[in-house]
Amino acid sequence: MAKRKIIPYDPKLKELARQLRNDSTKTEIFLWLKLKGKQMYAYDFHRQKPIDSYILDFFCYELMLGIEVDGYSHEFLEVYNKDTVKEKRMNQLGITVLRFTDEQVLKDMENVLRAIEYYIIEYEKHTPSPSQEGS
C-alpha cells in the first residue's frame, strides 16, 4: 500500500480556516452542497483546508485537488498575483488547483461540476487504484 504523503500546514491557520467555514460566501455554500458527503464520485472534500501557509476553499486529499472560488476581489491585480503564487506553491506540493468564478458557480453550476468530474475521470485513468498497486 502506498504511503500517504504528508502535506505541511501552518497550525496558526486552523482558527482562521474555522472562521472562514463559519463565514462562507453564498457561492462557497452553493458549491459545498454539491461536494460534501462524498457526493462527487465518493471522494471526500474538505472546506477551507489549511495547506502550507495558505487555505484552499475546497480540498480532496485522495485526488490531490484544490478548488478555489474567486469572488470580485480576485479581479484586482494584487489579489490575482497572490493567487498565482498560491497556485504555484500548491503545484509544488503536487496539488492541482481548479479555479471558478462566483458567477460560474452561481449561473453555470452544471459546467463547474462537469469540469470537476472531468478532472476526476482523468485522474482515475492515470492513477492505479489501491487494489492495483503493488501487483
Secondary structure, DSSP 8 states (H G I E B T S, - for coil): --------B-TTHHHHHHHHHHT--HHHHHHHHHHGGGTTTT--EEEEEEEBTEEEEEEETTTTEEEEEE-GGGGSHHHHHHHHHHHHHHHHTT-EEEEEEHHHHHH-HHHHHHHHHHHHHHHHHHS--TTTTT-
